[in-house]
Amino acid sequence: MADVTMDKLISLSKRRGFVFQSSEIYGGLASAWDYGPLGVQLKKNIQNYWWKEMTQLHDNIVGIDAAIMMHPRVWEASGHVENFTDPLVDCKECKNRFRADQIDEALLKEKKCPECGGELTEPRNFNLMFQTHMGPLEDSGSVVYLRPETAQGIYVNFKNVWQTSRLKIPFGIAQVGKAFRNEITTKNFIFRTCEFEQMEMQFFINPTEDDKWFDHWMQKRMNYYHELGIRPSKLRFHEHGPGELAHYAKKAFDIEYEFPFGWKELEGIHNRTDFDLKRHNEYSGKEMIYLDDQTKEKYVPYIIETSAGLTRSVLMVLSDAYEDEVLGEGDERTVLHFHPQIAPIQVGVFPLVKKDGLAELAKDIEKDLREDFTTFYDQGGAIGRRYRRQDEIGTPYGITIDYDTKETGTVTLRFRDSMEQVRVHKDELTKRIKTEIANYKRGA
Ligand code: GAP
């Protein structure tokens, strides 16, 4: 199997409508990307899969959707104003800017630019939060930030949610939404961008049980990726050493994926202790204390956080699904092995030919399937070419309507991964495809 490269992914994404460069007709905006028809569906499917896994399947996790702009004191309390910084150096010659922690140590010591060899400035701390102003005056009193993580919207609502939903510890609050960071290194397509989406769940626990719950969520989150059909050999844990830990974390493990450019973080699992709630207690003057009504115990809960990138997951899913497959006799195809649950189109429907009523019959079948699956109708070109077009966008099932359909009511059901075909009665299709999705194993 040929290795996937970023060039291949970017080219397929553009050619087939997964991801486009933002503002392309104006020359593009660096680090900003737009999701096309297939990309937005894939992203929504991943989000829905996560949301179901993290809320619907638990009786003690609820959702929230907080505002992106929050009171500026939130970011003082959270420590982001003071600590959410990258050390940057500038080249005095070529004017390029670099993250000091990403430059070769020898070059940094010599203060030598990795691009042109010119002299580098001393490292300066640069805050990653985007700032803007609310209201007509652009003064310091009107500063607001675009949130750099969705988590704080959950922490400031801790009491609201606890008291209105009458949950008891341990319980979780989940949220999906945009976050913004003024990142300096934004290469690698949608991997690291200034505007991105996160899927976060904050689990509130008794402080004495932090190790137990940390281990629980580490395993759960790894299993989630396996169930999503991601190859286990491409996933691993990475524990943060003392120098790597974020200012709020006592312990952190990343789930890493082997992208075409190497092993990189996909999700962070953090023991944030009572850091955030205590700080909000201190800065807002509002008590963030939990009362256990059975034991009468009072405490500030600890938080175990699972924080995954949604837009980064889209890249991970694309990388993992991509294959240039050699089929023999000089034939080859590009195929995306998406898990059928998240494939942007689940079922392609094709009349073998347009004439003799086959097109009408195929359209009726496609309409019926729309209730349960995302579908696509295609009557253009040779049937083999139509299959290949669907393989390239990861459609797991293809249905072909032929002359036998008119006689017997049966259609051909084709499987993307194996390219095998079976005959199924059209009235059995919905049930059969649902069973296939539930039992899907990559390659079969
Ligand atoms: N609330 C904790 C938090 O935000 P993080 O490790 O900074 O932790 C969590 O970010 C996840 O968000 C990362 O694992 C990654 O998937 C995603 N992420 C972070 N910065 C990103 C960026 N600039 N572009 C795309 N995704 C990003």
Residues whose N, C-alpha, C, O or C-beta is under 5 A from the ligand:
A	BS01	GAP	P148 E149 A151 R181 E183 I190 F191 R192 T193 C194 F196 Q198 E265 L266 E267 G268 S307 A308 G309 R312
